[in-house]
């Protein structure tokens, strides 16, 4: 892959930090990586607060903070910046969640270099 390692580290640090913040003590956060079809990906998943279905796209909006995030640190910029970095590298970030109280998964996908 041809990426700016500092910026991609920033993306992964944001996703991991969010997962740890949203997961209660004793919960679980997993990081998985893989590659295929000219794409490399990293998933950060937790079994924390989860995300309402209607919020899955909104969480990437600048300054958006969901109703379940009262009192949580941050200003609603991290996911916006992280997605912008991923897209600047030709990739994207998508979020999924089975719903409130059931955790969330964030998948960063980036194009791999030819032959990679």
Secondary structure as UniProt FT lines:
FT   HELIX           5..22
FT   TURN            25..26
FT   STRAND          29..36
FT   TURN            37..38
FT   STRAND          39..46
FT   HELIX           53..55
FT   TURN            56..57
FT   HELIX           58..60
FT   TURN            62..63
FT   HELIX           67..69
FT   TURN            70..71
FT   HELIX           78..88
FT   TURN            89..90
FT   STRAND          92..96
FT   TURN            100..101
FT   STRAND          104..111
FT   TURN            114..115
//
